[in-house]
Amino acid sequence: MKTFFPVVCRNSAIERLKYLSKKIGNKSPEGRIEFASLIYKYNLHKEVSRHQLHDIGIKDRDMDACFEMNDGAVVVYGIMKQAIKDEGMETAIRSDGVWDSWMETYNVQDALLNQPSLAL
């Protein structure tokens, strides 16, 4: 995942999220992966779900849309690829109760991406 400017603190994460929220509908999943990853990395998931960031342009609907663009498994894979190396993200995802199901999705996607190609 490419970040176009360094996200080093909560405030810069929020600024990046405001920018990314306008890109969630794009065909490519990278922006959705980054958006959801930042939400978990900076432990903002509860604030988003409680509409506490709505006034500054970050809506719970944006988070939902990250998984509703017919590539939700790809988005989950991208998030989990980071979360398995980041204890804070893991804790945040576990607190949402989705770690186990997302880990299953990650494993399926990882197996699909790493299966040997069948050359004819």
C-alpha positions, 0 to 999 in steps of 0.5 A: 500500500502506498501512502502519499504523505507520511501519516505519523500521528492521529491528526495527519491520519484524520486529514488523510482519511478526509482525503481518502473518503472522496476516493472510496468509490474508485474502482481500485481497492487501494484507497479503501484498503488505506482508509480502513487500515488507517481507521484501525491503525489509529484506533478510530473505529469506535469514534467512526461508528459512533458518528463522532467524526461525522462533522469533520467529514469521516462517516461510518458509511465510508467505512461500510462502503470500503467493503461493498464494492464487490472486492471486499475480500481484497480489502480485508486481505489488504488490511489483514496483511498489515494487521498481522504485523501491527499489534495495535491494529490487531487489537482494534480489529479484535475489539470489533469482533471480526478478527477470526472471520477476516483471518479466514478471508485473508488465508483464502485470498493468500492461498489464491494469490500464491497458488502455482499457475497452471501453464498449458 
